Amino acid sequence: SLHNPVVSDFGFIGRDSATLQLERSFQQETIVLLSGMVGCGKTAMAASFARWQLETGADWEFVLSFSFEHLHSLAPICDRIEHELRDVVGADWPDDWQGLQSSERVQAIGTRLKQIRGLIIWDHFEGVAGLHAAAASAAWAPDSQEALRDFLLHLRGGQTKILIVSRRDERWLGDIYLRIELEGLDLVESQQLALNVLQDEQISAEDMRELQPYNDLLANLCGNPLAIQVILPNLKQRAPEALLQALQSCNGSVFDEIVQQELVQAVSASLLDSFFVLDDTLRKQLCILGLFRGVVSVGLLVTMFKIAKDPSHQPPALRDVDQDDWRVVLKVAASAGLVSSNVTIEGPESLRSHYYTLHPALSWILSPLWRETFPKHLEVLEFLYVVAYGGYAVGFGMDGLLVETQAAISVLSAEEDNMHHALRLAHQYGWWGHLGHLIQGLDRLLTLQGRLVEREQLFNRIAEDITDANNQPLPGRLTLWHVVLGRLAQFALDRGNLDTAEHIYKQLLSYAEQQDDHRRQSAMLHQLGLVARARYQFDQAERLYLRSLELSERCDDALGQAKSLHQLGIITQNARRLEEANQYYLRSLQITQNRDYKEMQDVEAVTLYQLGMLRSDQKRFDEAESYLNQSLIITKRVFDTPGEAATLNQLGFIAAVHGYYSRAEEFYKQSLAIKLELDDQDGIALSLHHLGIIAQAQE
């Protein structure tokens, strides 16, 4: 039988993977640690595993479960085990048990447990070692910790299994256990729990059908069972979108109502039960986590406080806190179950180790606390947060540093909630320049993930806030207005809505002409040339590119010149004016070569590619191969995977012309692999077609 089973009011849901992990771990090791953040369901998982084992025929003689919350040494643990074993398995203990020395009782219990097949669940184990030196009074004495570690070491290899349940990894125990990190419920499991919670709130089936979709709300709660149970009842009075906005902003009347609810207060007490035993400085440093959403990184915290030009404007507790100090703060938070080091980030360990996942309730629990803690510094701290994330967004954004696509998606995905929160703050305070930085990162993320409708909705919302009734930029928002409208025009151009694209570009051109801004005029004429080319109006496109080139030369805009020369090369090449095309490409290449920023390298790569195509057209295949190889080097350097695939495809063609079929096949296969990753169906078909031709040629 199971002593002190824990049964959720809403039933135990899912966790098949965790159950299998536990079973396999106990096949390898005597002691298993089940860790996870507050409210993720560790206690219920442990009890469910034990119950499942018994129901599926495990030949355990006993299962015991008890909490370490009020225990401070090994002796009462052994006394409790002795008492339970007498009742459960009728163990034969010495008559003078109570007269034995403590060490003798520990030895007797350890020996007996090694002989009996059973399972012991030790819950709330995190209190044994405490959180940090600042909270040492809450931990067991060092000699008691050592005695417990020795006891567990003695049990290894025996018949009784020990399942330790803790908020954190208990590394002080040494290499004597296997660890399983319990994460949140998946979406299907979260939906089932949500349904149970809503039914418990007496919401009828008919009313449930009328509820607006709330999957985004569940995603924000990260599958944390406790958070779901606390927030979902609010759907009786509030729309999911209103709840989600309140939890994301941690502001407004809806949020104020939520945090005053009895259940939320209980969760707050549970989350912060170890918080108030810390020293004052550490508590204040932890409070800054109330500003973050979803994840926090050591690097971002360091960057935030490096930005401040005058440290005296910062709260004293946050001055001169370096990278090592922030690591300590976050490790303390992890020990308390407020954050987890389990974050899905692709990239080097040096990047991944900086990141921690926040408990889904942490922002709305800590937000009031951090506002109370730093009342005179709120705007300064929010400004540093916005500026730091603006830098991140530029670094991983469309025109930023050279960052590999998958790494960029990984980091931007993890930081999406933070960037949206920074965007809200930038809008609230009117920090339009920093808002422009932030949308670069969100733009790239939504583009790479194919969330194009969301992307356009984001830019349209911003456009409404920066444009007056006459479709002119509001004061202080001119640069952002150009960026946002330019992207909206590009979106229209990409989906073939040429009239909309042309209308926006002409609007931007007209404003640039009013301001006598030659650089922007040149850029808009270039874009209108793209619209004309898409309409097959090649003469019109050429005139527009020539006007763009003239203006970019007048204002010494090297990038604008390189782009227009490149496009003029394409127009004249398509018109079979090959020598003109060659001259345009070479002039463009002369400008872009040896430039170390991404946009110039992008133009250089495509120009080299076009020169390779031109030389192929002229049957000068050796020269073509040389240009294409140069282009390939750059496309790999700037992580232009579509350009890399196209270049590999053309190199395959040239190899086939020379009769090097094995080499051609390798190029085509490399190109195909990239197109498969990009899900480029037309490109996949073309590569397969070429591979088919090569196969026939080799027969």
N, C-alpha and C positions, 0 to 999 in steps of 0.2 A: 504494500500500500504506500501511497505518497503522503508524507507528512507535511502539513501546511501548504496544500496546493494553492496556486494563484490562478484565479479564473477571471478573465476580463468580463466586464458587464456586457460587452458587445461580441463575445465569442472570439476564439482564436482564428486568425485568417491567414491563409497562405503559408509562406516560409518553407516551402518544400526544399529549396536549395540549401537553406541554413540547416535544416534537419539532416539532410544528407551529409553536409560538411561535418556536423557534429558526430554523426555515426562513424564516418570514415576516420575522423581525428581520434576517436576513442579506440579504434582498431590499431592505431599506431602509438598512442601515448596514454598514460594513466591520468594525466592532469590536462585539462583543456580550459582555456580562458575565453569566455564570451564577453566581448567588450562593445561599447557603443555609447552614443550620446544619450542624455537624459530623455526619457519618454519614447525611445525607439522600440521598446518592447522586449528588453533583455530578460526580465523576470518572467514574463509570460512565455517567452521562447524556451527558457530553461525548463519550466514546469510542463510545457506542452511536449518537449522532447522526452522527458521522463515518462509522461503518461503514454506517449506513442510507443515507446520502447516496451512498456509493460503490456500494452494492448496487442502488440505484434509478436509477443512470445519471448521477450528477453528473459533469461533465467536468473534475474537478479533476486537475491534473498531480501533485499530491503532497498528503499529509496528514502533519503532524508533531505530536507530542505530547511535551511534557517538563515537568518540575516545576521550580518556582522555589525549592524548599526550601533548596537549598544554593548559590544564586546570589546575588551581591551587586552586580553591575554589568551593563551592557549588553554589554560586549565579549565575554564568554564565550557570551552568547546568540547573538550574530551569528556567532561561530566555529562554534557547534553547528549553526546553520541552514545555514551555508556547507558544512559537512561532510556534512550530510544531503542537501542539494540536489545536491551532486556525485554522490552515490550513487544518488539517486532519479530525478533528471531530467537528469543529465549536464550540468549548467550549466557554461558556459564562464567560468571565473574567471581573473583575472590570475595569471600564473605567480609573481609576487612577492607573493602574497596576504599571507603572514606578514610581509613587510617593510613593508606599508602601515601608516600611522598608524591608531590606533584609530578616529578620527573618519572616516577615509577608508573603512575597512572597513564602518562603520555606514552611511555614505552609499551604498556599493556594494550592500550587502544590501537596503537600503530601496528603491533604484531597481529592483533585480532582482525583488523581491517584488511591486512594483506592476505588473509585466509578466506574472507567471505566475499562473494560476488555481490556488489551493490553499487549504488550511486549516491553521492552526497553533493548537494547543491549549496554553494556558499555565496549568498547574495550580498550586495552592497559592500563588496570587498575593498573599494577604493579608500575607505577610511583607515585601513591598517597602516599604510605608509603616509597618509596625509597628502595634501596638495603640494606643499612647498615649505621651505624653511620658515617662511613668514607665517605658516599655519601649523607649525610643528606641535603645538599644544593639542591639536585634534588627532594626532597620530599615536599609534602604539609606541611604547618605549622601545629603544633600539634592541635591547636584549629579548623583548617579547617578539619583535619582528624576526629576529634571528632564530628563535625557538620555533616559530611557525614555519619558517623556511626549511629548517632542518626536519620538521615533522613531515612536510610535503615531500621532501627529498627521500625520506625513509619509506614513504608510501609508493614511490615509483616502482613499477614492475609488479605491484600487487594486484589482488582481485578487485578491490574497491576503486571505482573511478571517482575523480573529483572534478566537478564543473564549477569553476570560479566565475562569478558574474560581477563585472566591474565597469565603471565608466571609462576606464583607461587601460592601457597596456601596463602590466605590473612587472616592469623590467627588473626591479630590485630582487625579484625571486630567482633570477638567473635563468639559465637555459634548461628549464625543467617542464615546460608546458608548450602546447600548441595553441596559437591564438586564432580566433575567428572574430572578425569585425562585423557586427550586425548593422546593416544599413537600413534605410527606410523601405516601406512597402513599395512594390511597383505600382504602376497606374491601375491595373485591374484590381489588385488587392486593396489599393486606396479607395477605389470606387465601391468595393464591397463593404469596407468599413464605413464609408460615408453613408451608404444606404442603411446600414444597421443603426448608425447614429441618428439619422433623420427619422427612421421608424420609431426609435425610442423617444423622439420628440413629438410623437403622435401626429406626424405629418402624413396625411392620407396618400394613397397611391395616386389619386387624381391630382392632388396638389403637387406631388413629386413630378408628375408629367409636365406640369406647368412651369417648373423651375427652369431658369435659364441654365445653359451649360456651365459647369463649374470645374472643368478639368484644369483650367489655368490656375484656379485657386488651389486645387489639390497639388499641382506641380510646385507652387510656391511653398507649400507645407512639407515638401520633400518626402512624402510618405511617412512622416513621423506620426505614429498612432495617437500619441498624447495631444499633439497639436491639432490633428484632425478632429478628435473628440471635443476639443475646446472651441474650435472655430466654426465647425459645420452647423451647430445649432443656430447660429446667427442668420442662416439662410431663411429662417422663418420670417425675419423682418427686413432683411437687406438683400439686394441683388448681388450675385457673385462678383460682378465688376466693381461695385462700391466697396465690398469687403476687401477685395484684392488691392485696390488703390489705397485703402486705409492702411493695410498691413505693409505695403511697399513704401508709403510716404511717412508712416508713423506720425501722422499729423491730422488735424481736423476733428470735427465733432464725432464722426463715426468711430475713429480710432480711440478717442477719449472714452466713448461708451464701452468699447471692447475691453480696454485695459482695466476698467472698473468692475468688470464682471467677476463674480465669486470664483468661477472655474479658472479664469485667467490669473487671478490673484494666487490661487493654489499652485498653478504651474510656475508662476514667478517665484513663489517660495521654494518650490522643488528645485528649480534651476539655480537659485541663488543661495541654497542652504549652506554652501561652503564659502560663498563670496565674502560674507561679512566677518569671517575669521582672519582674513588677510590684512596685512598692514595697509595704512592709509594710501601710501604712494602706489602700491600694486593695485589696489581697488580702483584708483583714479585712472591708472593706465589701462585696466581692463574695460573701464567705462567707454573708452573711445571706440570699442567694438560696436557700440550702439549706432555708430554712424555708418557701418558697413552693411552690405546686403549679400547673402549667399556665401561668399568666400572673403577671406582676408589674406593678404600676403605680406611677409616681412619686408620685401622690397618696396612695396607701396607705402607702408608705414614710414620707412626710412626716407623715401622720396618726399613724402608729405612735409616732413619737418625740416628737410634740407631746403625746401622752397622758400621758407619764411626768411625774409631779409633781416628782420629784427626779432631775435629769439625772445626779447622781453615781452613781446605781444602774445607769446604762448603761455599756457598755464605752467606753473613751476614743475608740476609732476611730469610734464611731457618734454621738458627741455633736456637737451644733451642725452637723449635716449638713443643708443646706437643699435646696430643690427643684432648683436648678441643679447642686449637687454630685451628687445622685442621678442626674440626667440624664447627667452625665459617667460615673458608674459603669456605668450601663446601656449607654451607647454603647461603652465599653470591652468590656463583655460581648458586645455585638453584633459588635464587631470580631473577637472571638475565636471567634465562631460558637456561643456559649453561649446566646444569646437572639436573637430576631428582632423587628424592629419591625412585621412583617407580622401584624397581629391583626385579626380580623373583629369590629369593634365598630361598631354604628350610633350616630349622634349627631354632635355638632359635633366639629370637628378638635381643639378644646381638650381634649376627652375622649379621643379616639382616640390622640392623640400621647402620652398618659401611659402607654400600655400596651405591654408587650413579651411575646412568647410565649417561654416557657422551653423549652430543649431537653428532650425527654422523659426523658433520663437524668440531667439536672442535679440534681434533688432527691436521687436516691440516690447520686450521686457527691459532691455537696457536703455532704450531711447529716452524714457522719462528720467532715468537715473543720470545719464550723461548730460542731459539738459540742466538738471539740478546741480550736478557737479561742476560744470563749466559755464555758468550763466553769463559771465562777462566775455566769454571767448567763443560763443557759438558761431558767430558769423566768420570769425577768423578760421576756425577749424573746418567749417563747411567750405570755405574758399580754398583752403589747402587741399582738401579732398577733391574738389572739382578740378583744380589745376593739375593735381597729380594724375587723375584719371584722364584728363584731356591729353596729357603727355603719353599715357598708355595707348589711348585711342589713335593718336597720330603714329606712334611707333608700330602698331599692328594694323593701321588703316590703309586705305587705298593708295595714298601717296607717301607712305611713311618709309620706315626702314626696310631692308631686304629681309623678309621673314618668310620661311617656308610655309606653304599653304596650310598643311595639317596642323603645324604648331600654332599658327595664327588662329585657326578655327578653334583649337583646343583652349587656348588662353582666352580668346574673346568670348567663347561660350561660357566658360567659368565666370568671367567678369561681367556678363551681360546685365545681371541685376544691379551691380554697382554702377555700370555706365548709365543705365536708365535712371538710377537715383541721382547720380551726378547731373544728368540732363535736367531732371526736375528742379534741382537746386539752382543750376545755372539759369534756368528760365525764371524761377522765382525771384532771383536777385538781379536779373537783367545782365548777366555776364555773357554777352552774346558771342564774343570772340572765343571763349572757352567752350561754349555750346557748339560752335563750329568745329572745334577740335574733336569733341565727343562724337559727333555724328559720323566722323570719318571711320571710327572703329565699328560703330553699329552698322554703317553702310556696308563695310566689307563683310562683317559677320552674316548679315541678312542676305547679301549677294551670294556668298559662298555656300550658304545653306539652302539656297533656292527659295527663300521666304520673300519673294519679290512683292507680293501684295502688302505685307507688313512694312517693307522698306518704303514703298510709295506712300503708304498712309502716314508713316513717320515724317517724311519730307513735306507732305501736304499740310500736316498739323503745324509744323514749324513755319511754313510759308504764310499761313494765316496770321501768325503772330508777329511777322516782321514786315508785312506789306500793308500799305494804307488803302483807302477806298479807291484811289486812282491807280492802283497797281504799282505804286512807287515804294521804294524802301523807306521804312520808318527811321527816324534819326538814330544814329549809332549802330545801325544794323546793315549797312551797305554791303560790306564784305560777305557777311553771312547770306544776304539776299542773293548775291551773285552765285554763291556756291549752291544754295538750295535750288534756285530756279534752273541753274545749269544742270544739276543732277536730274531734276524732273524732266527737263527737255531730253536728256540722254536716255532716261527710262522710256520716254515716248518713242524716241528714235530706235531703241533696241527692239521694241515690240512692233515696229512698223507703222506707228501712228505719226506719219510724217507731217501732217497738217498741224498737230499740236506741237511737235518739236519745232517746226518752222515758226509758229506763232510766238513761242517763248524766246527763241533765239533772236527774232526780230525785236521783241520787247527789250531784251537785254542790249541789243545793238543800238537801239534808239536812245536808251539812257546813256550808253557809253559815248555816243555822238554828242549828246547834250553836254556831257562833262568834258568833251574833247580828250577822252581817254583812249589813246591810240592802242595801247596794249590790249584792252578789253575789246575794242573794235576789231582788232586783228583776230582775237580768239573767236568772236562770234561769227565773223565772216568765214573762218575756217570751218566752224560747225555747220553753217548754212551750206558750205560746199559739200559736206557729208550728206546733207539732206538732198541736195541736187543730184549728187552721184547715185544715191539710193533710188531716185526717180529716173535714172538713166539719162539725166539732162547733163551730159558730159561737158558740153561747151559752156553752159552756165556754171558748172562746178569749177572748170578751169579758170573762168574769169574771177570767181570768188576767191579761189586760192591765190591767184596773182595779186589781188587787192590785199588779201591777208598778208602775203609775203612782203609787199611794199610797206605796209604799216608796221610790221614786226621789225623790219630793217630800220625804219625811221626811229623806233623807240628802243633799238638795240635789244630786242627780245630773242635771244639765241634759240630757246626751245621752240618758240612760235615759228621762227624761220625754218628750223629743222623739220617740224611737222608739215608745214606747207610745202616745202621742197619734196618731201617724201610723197605727199598726195599728188603733187604735180607729176612726179615720176610715174605713179600708177596710172593717172589719166593718159599721159602720153604713151606709156607702154601699151595700154589697151587700144590706143589709136594707131599702133604700129609705128609710132615715131620713136624708134628704139634709141637712136643716138641722143635725142633730147631727153628721153627717160634716163639714160645712163648718166648724163650730165647732172640732172636734178638729184639723182640718188647719190652721186659722188659729192655734190655740194652739201647735201644733208649729212652725209657720213663725215665730212670734214669738220662739221660743227659738233657732232655728237661724240666723236672719238675722244677717249681719255677724260671723259666727264664721269664723276664718281657718284652722281645721284640718280635715283631709279628712273625717273621719267626720261632723262637723256639716254640711259642705257636701254630702255624699252624701245625708243625710236631707233637707236643704233641697231638693235637686234632685228627689227622688222625691215630696216633698210638693207642690211646685209642679206637678209632672206630674199628680198625683192631683187637685189643684184644677182643672187644665185639663180633665181627664176629667169631673170633676163638673159644671163649667160647660157642657161639651159636652152632657152628659146633660140639663142644664136648658135647652138651646137658647140659652144666652148665649154665642154663639160669639166675639164680640169679646173678652170677658173671658177666655174659654178660651185664645184665641190669645196674649194678653198673658202669662198664667201659663206657657204652654208655651214661649214665647220666653225667658222668664227661666230656666226649667228647662234649656233648650238651652245657654244661655251657661255654666251651671254644669257640665253634663255634659261639655262640651268642656274646661273648665278643669281638671276633676279626672280627665280621660281615661276617663270612664265610657262606653265605646263602645256597649255594649248599650242603656244609657239614652238615649244620643244617637239611636240608630236608632229606638227606640220613640217618642221625642218627634217626630222628623222624620216618622214615619208618621202621627202624630195631626195634625200641622200640615198634612200633605197632605190628610187627611180634611176639615179645616176649610176649606181653600182650595177643595176640590171642592164643599162645601156652598154656598159663595159663588159658585160658577160660574167660579172662576179656574183653569181646567183646566191651563193651561201651568205655572202655579205649583205646582199639586198634583202634576203629573207630575215636576217638578224635586225636590220634597220626597221623593216615593216613590223616585225614582232614587238620591238620596243615601242614603236608608235602605237600599235594596237593596245598594248598594256596601258598606256596613258589614257587612250580614248575610252577604254573600258572603265577606268577609274573615274573619268569625267562623265561617264554615261553619255558620250557623244555618239548617238546612233548613226548619223550620217558618216562620221569619221570611221566608226567601227566597220560599216559596210564597205567603205573605200579601202581600208587596210586589208580586209578579208579578200576583196576583189584582187588586190595586188598580190597577196600571198597565193591566191589561186593561179594567177598568171605565172608566178615564179615556179610553182609546183609543176605546171605543164611544161615550162621551159626546161626543167631538170629531168623530165622523163626521157 
